[in-house]
């Protein structure tokens, strides 16, 4: 971070005064506890005994042999409690909320995994929980809506705009402004400072583990690490501990939807421009009049018109290569992993898999790719069945 709240030219905090006061308080609490031994002991206790960390780094031998090139390892965040990487960050933020004396939490969610993680942690610590979710995503991810409600959360379907993740973020911020005593558990590496830093801090456990695991298994670092990118939390976690290792190629995969040359995509950094969105300066997709453009992806978790400011910085300085995968490429990757390894990945993670499937055959057999399998695909089975039926 080059200055407070900024990664190069990206980041900052562009919010109303009332919210800025709360963000300043949150930053003070975060800075106080991020290196506090007692806090970290409690955080790692819940990561281990509640979330089930560390997650395995699995050699996908059948997929590797089928593709005939580089070795493919999967960082199995799908085996984290509740089925995704989201709980890593939620546990950290909930423990901060507890220290601030908060009794109610607010969250936004797209695919529902962050909402499920927040509902679970709120239930564990006896907090009221309100989750805002686009009405379209409520339909696509009905299973996760039921899971949140089973754990006591109130799920609010947001009908505005495209009724997807962007509108859920807007509604969650509005709800926070209506109850400034609540704690906003932000799920991705987006938004005003200090949220991108907080999410990075609590998701870096992914690459802390994978780095040591690949050294234990192979005696060296991978040649490439690949992760899907919507807002960017799983990717920033997967990349964090490799950023200074220039021998490791880092690749973020956005949602190309029907194709980046159509209007049906969410390829923010491939097709976007720099502007202000959700309290931050970053790359986003805008209309000619400056309004935020509607976006599309088969994946509710990647269906977002912006991206975290640290990702914008990593694109600008060339450290991370950002590419995209279409709906069809992601679905085919999901089906291939399911058939080859008996692992059904989330449709979000399948975008990253699609890029690994493209690259691996052109790499040598002694090279190594790590794919961050950020979530499991139970939630997507009905959507994939519909997609295949309607092709």
C-alpha positions in Angstrom: 0.0 0.0 0.0 1.6 3.3 -1.2 -0.4 5.6 1.1 -3.2 5.2 3.6 -6.0 3.3 1.9 -4.4 3.3 -1.6 -2.7 0.7 -3.7 -0.9 3.0 -6.2 -3.7 5.1 -7.6 -6.4 2.7 -6.5 -8.5 2.4 -3.4 -9.3 5.2 -1.0 -12.6 5.9 0.8 -15.3 7.8 -1.1 -18.3 7.6 1.3 -20.6 9.8 3.3 -19.2 11.4 6.5 -21.3 9.1 8.8 -19.8 6.0 7.2 -16.3 7.4 7.2 -16.6 7.9 11.0 -17.4 4.1 11.3 -14.6 3.2 8.9 -12.1 5.1 11.0 -13.3 3.3 14.1 -13.0 0.0 12.2 -9.5 0.8 11.0 -8.4 1.6 14.6 -9.8 -1.7 15.9 -8.3 -3.7 13.0 -4.9 -2.1 13.5 -5.1 -2.8 17.2 -5.9 -6.5 16.9 -4.3 -7.7 13.6 -1.0 -8.4 15.5 -2.5 -9.0 18.9 -1.5 -12.5 20.2 -4.8 -13.1 22.1 -6.9 -12.1 19.0 -4.8 -14.2 16.6 -4.9 -17.2 19.0 -8.7 -17.0 19.1 -8.9 -16.5 15.3 -6.7 -19.5 14.5 -8.6 -21.6 17.0 -11.8 -21.1 15.1 -10.0 -21.5 11.7 -8.8 -24.9 12.9 -11.6 -26.3 15.1 -14.6 -24.6 13.6 -13.7 -24.1 9.9 -11.5 -27.2 9.6 -8.2 -25.6 8.3 -5.7 -26.3 7.0 -7.4 -27.3 3.7 -5.5 -29.8 1.5 -3.4 -29.1 -1.5 -4.5 -32.0 -3.7 -2.7 -33.3 -6.8 -5.3 -33.8 -9.5 -3.5 -36.8 -11.0 -6.3 -37.9 -13.3 -6.9 -34.4 -14.7 -3.2 -33.9 -15.1 -2.7 -37.2 -17.0 -5.7 -36.4 -19.2 -4.4 -33.0 -20.2 -0.9 -34.3 -20.7 1.1 -31.3 -19.5 1.8 -29.5 -16.2 1.0 -31.0 -12.9 -2.3 -29.5 -11.5 -2.7 -29.1 -7.8 -6.0 -27.9 -6.3 -6.1 -25.8 -3.1 -9.2 -27.3 -1.6 -11.1 -24.3 -0.2 -14.2 -26.2 -1.1 -13.5 -28.4 2.0 -13.5 -25.4 4.3 -16.6 -25.5 6.6 -19.7 -24.4 4.6 -18.0 -25.1 1.3 -15.9 -22.0 0.4 -13.1 -19.7 1.3 -15.6 -17.1 2.7 -15.5 -18.2 6.3 -11.8 -17.3 6.6 -12.6 -13.6 6.3 -16.0 -13.7 8.1 -14.5 -15.3 11.3 -11.9 -12.5 11.4 -14.5 -9.7 10.9 -17.0 -11.3 13.4 -14.2 -11.4 16.0 -13.5 -7.7 15.4 -17.3 -7.0 15.7 -17.3 -8.9 19.0 -14.5 -6.8 20.4 -16.5 -3.7 19.3 -19.5 -4.8 21.3 -21.7 -5.2 18.2 -24.8 -7.4 18.4 -26.1 -7.1 14.8 -24.3 -7.8 11.5 -25.1 -6.9 7.9 -23.7 -8.6 4.8 -24.1 -8.6 1.0 -23.9 -11.8 -1.0 -23.9 -12.9 -4.6 -23.5 -16.7 -4.9 -24.7 -16.9 -1.3 -21.5 -18.3 0.2 -20.5 -15.2 2.0 -24.1 -14.9 3.3 -24.0 -18.5 4.5 -20.6 -17.9 6.3 -21.9 -14.7 7.9 -25.1 -16.4 9.0 -23.1 -19.2 10.6 -20.7 -17.0 12.4 -23.5 -14.7 13.6 -25.3 -17.8 14.9 -22.2 -19.0 16.7 -21.6 -15.7 18.4 -25.3 -14.9 19.1 -25.6 -11.9 16.8 -28.6 -10.8 14.7 -27.9 -11.1 10.9 -29.3 -9.4 7.9 -28.1 -10.5 4.4 -28.9 -8.6 1.2 -29.0 -10.6 -2.0 -30.1 -9.7 -5.5 -33.5 -11.1 -6.3 -32.0 -12.8 -9.4 -29.4 -14.5 -7.3 -32.0 -15.5 -4.7 -33.6 -17.5 -7.6 -30.3 -18.9 -8.8 -29.0 -19.8 -5.4 -32.1 -20.9 -3.5 -30.2 -23.6 -1.6 -28.0 -21.0 0.0 -31.0 -18.8 0.9 -32.4 -21.8 2.8 -29.1 -22.4 4.5 -28.9 -18.8 5.7 -32.5 -18.8 7.0 -31.9 -22.1 8.8 -29.2 -20.5 10.8 -31.4 -17.5 11.7 -30.4 -14.9 9.2 -33.0 -12.6 7.5 -32.4 -12.6 3.7 -33.6 -9.5 1.9 -34.1 -9.9 -1.9 -33.0 -6.8 -3.7 -35.2 -6.0 -6.8 -33.4 -2.9 -8.1 -31.3 -2.8 -11.3 -30.1 -6.2 -12.5 -31.0 -7.6 -9.1 -27.6 -9.1 -8.6 -24.4 -8.5 -6.5 -23.9 -4.8 -7.3 -27.5 -4.0 -6.0 -26.9 -6.2 -3.0 -23.8 -4.2 -2.1 -25.7 -0.9 -2.5 -28.6 -2.2 -0.3 -26.2 -3.4 2.4 -24.5 0.0 2.6 -27.9 1.7 2.8 -29.0 -0.6 5.6 -25.7 0.1 7.4 -26.4 3.9 7.1 -29.9 3.2 8.6 -28.3 1.4 11.6 -24.9 2.8 12.4 -24.7 0.5 15.5 -24.5 -2.6 13.3 -21.3 -4.1 11.9 -21.0 -4.5 8.1 -19.2 -7.8 7.3 -18.0 -7.1 3.7 -17.3 -10.3 1.8 -14.9 -9.4 -0.9 -11.7 -7.4 -1.3 -13.7 -4.3 -2.4 -15.2 -1.2 -0.9 -13.7 1.7 1.0 -10.6 1.5 3.1 -10.0 -0.4 5.3 -12.1 -3.3 3.9 -9.7 -4.4 1.1 -6.9 -4.6 3.6 -9.0 -6.5 6.2 -10.2 -9.0 3.6 -6.6 -9.5 2.4 -5.4 -10.0 5.9 -8.0 -12.7 6.7 -7.8 -14.5 3.3 -4.0 -14.7 3.0 -4.2 -17.9 5.0 -4.9 -19.6 1.6 -1.5 -18.9 0.2 0.3 -19.1 3.5 -0.8 -22.8 3.5 -0.4 -23.5 -0.2 3.1 -22.1 -0.3 4.3 -24.4 2.5 2.3 -27.3 1.2 3.8 -27.2 -2.3 7.3 -26.8 -0.9 6.6 -29.9 1.2 5.2 -31.9 -1.7 7.5 -30.7 -4.6 10.4 -29.0 -2.9 9.8 -25.9 -4.9 7.3 -23.1 -5.7 4.7 -23.5 -8.4 5.1 -22.1 -11.9 1.6 -20.6 -11.8 -1.2 -19.8 -9.4 -4.6 -19.3 -10.9 -7.8 -18.0 -9.2 -11.1 -16.6 -10.3 -11.8 -12.9 -9.8 -15.1 -11.2 -9.2 -14.5 -8.7 -6.4 -11.4 -10.6 -5.7 -11.2 -12.1 -2.2 -10.3 -15.7 -3.0 -7.7 -14.5 -5.6 -6.0 -12.0 -3.3 -5.8 -14.7 -0.7 -4.4 -17.2 -3.2 -1.8 -14.7 -4.6 -0.7 -12.9 -1.4 2.3 -15.0 -0.3 3.6 -15.3 -3.9 3.5 -11.7 -4.9 7.2 -11.1 -4.2 8.2 -14.4 -5.9 8.6 -13.2 -9.4 9.2 -16.8 -10.7 5.5 -17.5 -10.0 3.1 -16.4 -12.7 -0.2 -15.2 -11.1 -3.3 -15.3 -13.2 -6.7 -13.9 -12.3 -9.7 -15.2 -14.4 -12.8 -13.0 -14.8 -16.2 -13.9 -16.1 -16.5 -13.4 -19.9 -20.2 -14.6 -19.9 -21.4 -14.9 -23.5 -18.1 -13.3 -24.6 -16.2 -10.1 -23.9 -17.3 -8.7 -27.3 -20.9 -9.0 -26.3 -22.8 -6.9 -23.7 -23.3 -10.1 -21.5 -20.1 -10.3 -19.5 -18.5 -9.2 -16.2 -14.9 -8.8 -17.5 -14.1 -5.7 -15.5 -10.4 -5.4 -16.1 -10.5 -6.7 -19.6 -13.1 -4.2 -20.8 -13.5 -1.7 -18.0 -12.1 1.8 -17.1 -11.0 3.6 -13.9 -13.7 5.3 -11.8 -15.4 5.3 -8.5 -17.7 2.5 -7.4 -18.8 1.3 -4.0 -16.6 3.8 -2.2 -13.4 2.9 -4.0 -11.4 4.0 -7.0 -10.8 1.0 -9.3 -11.5 -0.6 -12.6 -15.2 -1.0 -13.3 -17.6 -1.3 -16.2 -19.4 2.0 -16.9 -22.0 3.2 -19.4 -21.2 6.2 -21.7 -23.1 8.5 -19.3 -20.8 7.4 -16.4 -23.4 5.2 -14.7 -22.4 1.7 -13.7 -23.1 -0.8 -16.5 -25.2 -3.9 -16.0 -23.0 -7.1 -16.0 -23.7 -10.8 -16.6 -22.2 -14.1 -15.7 -23.6 -17.6 -15.2 -21.8 -17.3 -11.9 -23.5 -15.2 -9.2 -20.3 -14.7 -7.3 -18.5 -13.2 -10.3 -21.4 -11.1 -11.5 -20.0 -7.7 -10.3 -19.1 -4.6 -12.3 -16.0 -3.6 -10.3 -13.0 -5.3 -8.7 -10.9 -4.8 -5.6 -8.4 -1.9 -5.7 -5.4 -4.2 -5.0 -6.3 -6.2 -8.1 -6.5 -3.0 -10.1 -3.0 -2.1 -8.8 -1.6 -5.6 -9.6 -3.0 -5.3 -13.1 -1.5 -1.8 -13.6 2.0 -2.8 -12.4 1.9 -6.1 -14.4 2.4 -8.5 -11.5 -0.8 -10.4 -12.2 -2.1 -11.4 -15.6 -5.9 -11.0 -15.9 -7.8 -13.1 -18.4 -11.4 -14.2 -18.8 -13.4 -17.4 -19.4 -16.9 -17.7 -20.9 -19.9 -19.4 -19.3 -19.4 -22.4 -21.7 -15.7 -22.7 -20.8 -16.5 -22.6 -17.1 -19.3 -25.2 -17.4 -17.1 -27.5 -19.5 -14.3 -27.2 -16.9 -16.8 -28.0 -14.1 -17.9 -31.1 -15.9 -14.4 -32.2 -16.7 -13.2 -32.0 -13.1 -16.3 -33.7 -11.9 -15.7 -36.7 -14.3 -12.0 -36.8 -13.9 -11.6 -36.4 -10.1 -15.0 -36.8 -8.6 -14.9 -33.2 -7.4 -17.8 -30.9 -8.3 -16.4 -27.3 -8.2 -18.3 -24.1 -7.8 -19.0 -22.4 -11.1 -16.9 -19.4 -9.9 -13.9 -21.7 -9.3 -14.5 -23.3 -12.7 -13.5 -20.1 -14.4 -10.0 -20.6 -12.9 -10.0 -24.3 -13.9 -10.9 -23.3 -17.4 -7.7 -21.3 -17.7 -5.6 -24.1 -16.2 -7.1 -26.5 -18.7 -6.1 -24.2 -21.5 -2.5 -23.7 -20.3 -1.5 -27.1 -18.9 -1.2 -29.0 -22.2 1.3 -26.4 -23.5 3.5 -26.6 -20.4 6.1 -29.3 -19.6 5.3 -32.2 -17.3 7.7 -31.0 -14.6 5.9 -27.7 -14.3 3.3 -27.0 -11.6 0.0 -25.1 -11.6 -2.0 -24.4 -8.4 -5.7 -23.7 -9.0 -7.5 -22.1 -6.0 -10.7 -24.2 -5.8 -12.5 -21.5 -4.0 -15.8 -23.3 -3.4 -17.8 -26.5 -4.0 -20.5 -26.8 -6.6 -23.5 -28.2 -4.7 -25.2 -24.8 -5.0 -24.8 -24.7 -8.8 -26.1 -28.2 -9.7 -29.6 -26.9 -10.6 -28.2 -24.0 -12.6 -25.8 -26.2 -14.5 -28.6 -28.6 -15.3 -30.8 -25.8 -16.6 -27.8 -24.4 -18.7 -27.1 -27.7 -20.3 -30.8 -28.4 -21.0 -31.3 -25.0 -22.7 -28.1 -25.1 -24.8 
